[in-house]
Amino acid sequence: MSRSFLFTSESANEGHPDKVCDQVADAILDSLLAQDPGSRVAVECMISTGTVHVAGEVTTRGFADVQKIARGVLRDVGYVNPDFGIDWQDAGVWVSLHEQSREIADGVGVEGGPARGAGDQGIMFGYACDETPELMPLPVMLAHRLCRRMADVRRQRLIPDLGPDGKSQVTVEYRDGHPTRVASVVIAQQHGKSLVESRLRREMIEQVIRPVCGGLFDDGTRTHINAAGTFTLGGPEADTGVTGRKTVSDTYGGMARCGGGGISGKDPTKVDRSGTYVARWIAKNLVAAGLARRCEIQLAYVIGEASPASIFMDTFGTGRRDESELEALVRRRFPLEPAAIIQELDLNRPIYRATAVFGHFGRECAEFTWERAERAAALKAEMGE
């Protein structure tokens, strides 16, 4: 039976307070992994008016200058003018870090060595679908592209007097399970007092929305740009930010389920990170192999245990094989223990700040090893396709 529906996903700019926190946490992680690849890191960040608070657990042979790193992130994302909510030079940076629990460390593995077991209990989901070249849902991919374009327009000053804070939201119309058009676009973009809203709306449509949405943007597409009015007060002066609050937009935009834990600020012995990445890698390879049009996989882990407690797979009726056959294939062909995942995907590297904004998935670059689809041909051949 044919069905039409609307589906909406969102993304947040690099200057959004939650995303600033994710970037600070992952920048600290990168600094420590660059010095000691065996670093165990679980860092959280909160940002509010004029202040950045960093707390967490760290066991490492390296040293991170947390104040310098936090200020560097603020500078890089554009908080160089106090009128936009915080200034990188004057912000207070409060630090409360302590060593990882010895009981947890003993359960996970020898300090500095491979992770014998998962760093915590938890559930992780991976997803892929064939509606975009990246094998990601279209709404979240468009939302991320809009935010990236907003950042480019701001940095290049194609629209003057834009601030770092902002968000996007895209509603896509589906017919018979396929995306057909963009029904609406929501943009929130911080700006200075010299930029009038009428010009901002006009420029955002021409400089951002049309280039990103292309032919999916039509005469019936509704646009909502700073729908509440002016947006001059932004950043942490207007909105407290916390690490891990954008997990839905960080993953699949709500088109698939997501696990209960945030990702940023955690080294890969934490399965919130490595388990989420390997689940995406598995789902993407299965879809790339043509074994399903849509695939969602759940992994569950127990702290200190290496093998997952459970695996669940759903192809939503699009699989060319029964889910039990695909699950058996996954167990044969993919690493599922934390140490093996870390080694296969080369996760003990300082690559994580790049993941902290514009999504962890759907970005094909050398650092994002979980986006490789190099096993698709072998999977297809093994299943006789």
N, C-alpha and C positions, 0 to 999 in steps of 0.2 A: 504494500500500500504506500502510495506516495505521500510525503509529508514535507511541509515547509515550516521552517522555524528560524528564529533569530538567536544568535549566540554572541556573547560579549566577553571580551578580555581586556585587561589593562596593563599598563607598564608605568614605571616611575623614572624620572630623569636622574642623572648622576648627582644633582644637587638636592634632590628630595631628602629630607632628614633621615629616613629609614635607610636609604641607599648610601648616604654618607657613612652611616654606622657600619653597614656591610663592607664598604671599601676600607674603612679604618681597620676593622678586624682582619680582613684578608691581607691588607698591606703589612700588618704586624706578623701574620703567619708567614708571608713570603720572606720577610726579612730574616726570620728565624730559620726557615727551611734552607735559605741560601747559605747560611753559616753551618747548619747542622741538619742534614736531611732526616735524621731520626727524631727531630723535635716533636714533642707531644704538646699540642696547643688546643685550648678551648677558650677563646677570647670573646667577650661580649662588649658592646659599646652602647652608650646612650648619649644623645646630644640634645641640649636644651639651650635656653637663652645664654649666649656667651660662653658656654662650657661644653667640654667633651669629657665623658666619664668612661674609663676603660677598666674592666675587671675580668677575672677569669683565672684559669689554671694553666701553668706552663712548666714543662720540664725540658730543658735544653742545655746544650753546651755553648749556645750563642747568646747574644745580647741584642735586644731591640730598644732603641731610643724611642720610646712610645710617644713622648711629647713631640719630637721632631717628625715622626711618621704621621701623627694625627694632624699636625699643622700643615704638612705637605699635602695631605689629601684635601684639606679645606682649600688650600691655594690652587691645586690642580683642577678642582671642579668649579672654581670660579668665585669662591667667597673671599674676594680681595677688597670688597667695599662694604663697610659696616651697614650701609643703607639696605643691603640685601639680607640682613638677619644675623650675620656673624662675620668676624674678620679673622683671617688665619693668623695674623701676627699677635692679636690681642686676646684671643680666646684662651680661657683657662682649661688646662688639661689635667684631669685627676686620674691617678693610676692606682689600682689595687689588684696586683697579681700575686699569686702564690703557687707553690708546687702542686703538681697533680697528686691526688691521693695515692699513697703507696699500695693500698689494697687493690685499687683499679689497675695501677701500673703492673703489679705482679700478675694480675689476671689476664692482661692484654699481651704481655711479652716482656722480654728482657729489655731494659732501657737501652735505646740506641739500636736495637736489633729489630727483626721483622715482627709484625703483629701476629702473634699466634692465635689470638681470639679477637672478637669484636670489642670495640671500646665502650659499647653500651648496648642495651637492648633497643629495639625499635623496628619500625616498619618503613619500607621505602618502596616507591612506585617508579616504574619507567614506562614510557609511552612513545609510540610513533604512529603516524598515519601518512597516507599517500597524497594528501591534498596540497602539499607544497613541495618544491624540490628538496628542501631541508628535511622532509618527512616530519614536519611539525604542523600543529593546528594553525590555520590561517589567521584567526583573530589575534592570537598572542604575537605571531610574527609581525603583523602589521603594527600592533601597538608598540613593540620594541623598535621597529624601524622608524616610527614617528618620533619616538623619544631620541633616537640617535640623530635623526635629521634636525630636531629642535636644538640639540647640542651643537651640531655643525653650524647651523644658521647663527646661533649665538656667538660661537667662537670666531666665525668669519665676519661677524657684524653685518650680515646680509639684512637683518632687521636690527636697528639700533636699540640699545638700552634694555636688553633682556637680562633677566636674572637667572641664576643656576637652577632654581626650584621649578618643578613642573611635573605633570603627569599626562598620560594619554589613555584613551579608552575607545575601543573599536567594536561596533556591532556588525556582524556579518550575516547576511541572509543565506540560508541553506535551502536547497530544493532537492528532494530525493537523495539526501545525504551528501550533497556536493555544494561547496560554497559558490555563490553566483554573483554577489554584489556586496558592496559596503552600504549598509542601511544608515549608519550614523557614525560620526566621529566626535569625540569629546576631547578637547585640549584645555589644560590649565597651564598657563605660562606666566611665571613671575616677570615683572617688568618695572622699569623705573617710572618716576612720575612724569617724565617728559613725553612718554609714549601714550597716545590716546588710544582708547579701546577700538574705535572704528578702524584705525589704521592697522592695529594688531590683528584684528579679525581678518581683514582683507589680505594682509601679508601672510598670515598663517595658512590660509587656504591656498594661495598661489605658491608660496615658497616651501611649504611643508606637506600639506595634505594631498594635493594633486600629484606632486612628484612621487610620493610614497604609494598612494593607492592606485594610481594609473587608471586603467579602464574600469576598475571596480567602483570608482567614484563616478556617479551619474547625476542627472538632474534631480533625482529623488532623494539623494543622500542628504541627510540632515547634519548640520555642523553646530556644535555648541562650544564656543571658544570663550573662556573665562565667563561662564554662564552666570555666575553670581555678581559679576561686575568687575571692578578693578582688582588687580592682584599685585599690589606693591609690597605688602608685608608678607614675607615668606621665609623659607628656611627654618632654622631652629628657633627663631624668635616667634614664629607663628605656630609651629608644630614640633612637638618633641619626637625625636627619632630613636628607634631601638633596633638592634641587630635582629635579623630573622623574621621581620614582620611582613615581608613581601614574598613568602614562600610560594604562593599560588602563581603570581606573575613571574617569579624566578623559574618556574618549572613549565607548566603547560597551560597556564591561563585559565584553569578551571575545567578544561576539556577532559582532563584525566584527573584522577585522585592524586593527592600528594601525601607524603608521610607526615608524622607529627613533629619532626624536628627541623629547625633551620639548618642552613648549610654553611654560611660564611663564618669565618673565624675558627674553623675546626680542621685539624690535620686529618689525613686520610685514614688513620686507624679508627676514626669515628665513622661508623657505617652510615650515619646521616649524609656524609659526603661520598665515600667510596661506594656504598651500596646504591645510592641514588644514581651515581654516574654509571655503574656497571649495568643497572637496570635499564637505563636509557640506551646504552650501547647494545644490549641484547635486543630490545624491542626494535631499534632502528635496523639492525642487521636482518631480523626476521621479515620486516616490511620490505626492506631493500631486496631481499631474496624472492619477493613475491609470494611468500607463504601466508600472508595476511595483508589486508588493506589497512586494518587498524589492529593494534596490539598493545595491551596493557599487562604489565607484569608486576606482581608484588613479591618482595623479599622480606623476610622477618629474621631478626638476629637476636641472640641471647648474649649478654655481656660475658666475655671470657671464652665463648665457644666460637669455633672457626666456621663450621658449616651452618648454613641458614636453617632456622627452625622450620620454615615452610617456604614453598614457592607456589604462587597462584598466577594463572595466566587466563586472560580473556581476549578473544579476538572478535567479539561482538558479532558473531555470525559471518565474519569475512574470511576466516581461515580456510586454507586449502587442505589442512589436516586437523584432526581432533586436537584439542588443547593438551590432552595427556601425551600425545605424540610429540608435540612441540616442547612440552616441558621436559620430556626425556632427552630431546635433542639439545636443549639448553644445558642440562646437567652434563652431557657428554662433551660439549664444545666450548663452554665458557667457564672461566674461573669464577668461583663464588665465595671462596674464603678470603678474608681481608688481605692477608699477605700476598696471595696470588693476584688479587685484583690490583693492588698497589703496584706490583711488579709489572703486570701486563699492560696497564694503562699509564705506567711511569708517573705515579702521582706524588712522589716525594720530591717535587720540584717547586720552585717559587713562581707558580703560574696563576695564583688564585685571585689576585686583585682584579684581573680582567673579567673574572666570572661574576663579580659583585654588582654589575650593572648591565642592563640590556639582556639579561637572561643567561642561564647556565647552558642552555641547549639551542640547537639550530644554528650554531655559528661554527663554520668549518674552517678552522685554523689549526696550525701544528700543535698548539698547546692543548687544544680540546680533544684529547685522544679518544674520549668516549663518543665523539661524533664520527669516528671512522666506520665505514660500512664494508671493510675489507674482507669480512667473513661471509658475506652474502652469497657469493658464487659457490663456495664450498657447502654452505647450508642447503642451497637449492639443489646441488648435485646429490648430496646425501639423501635428500627426500625424494629423489627421482623426478624432479620438476624440470 
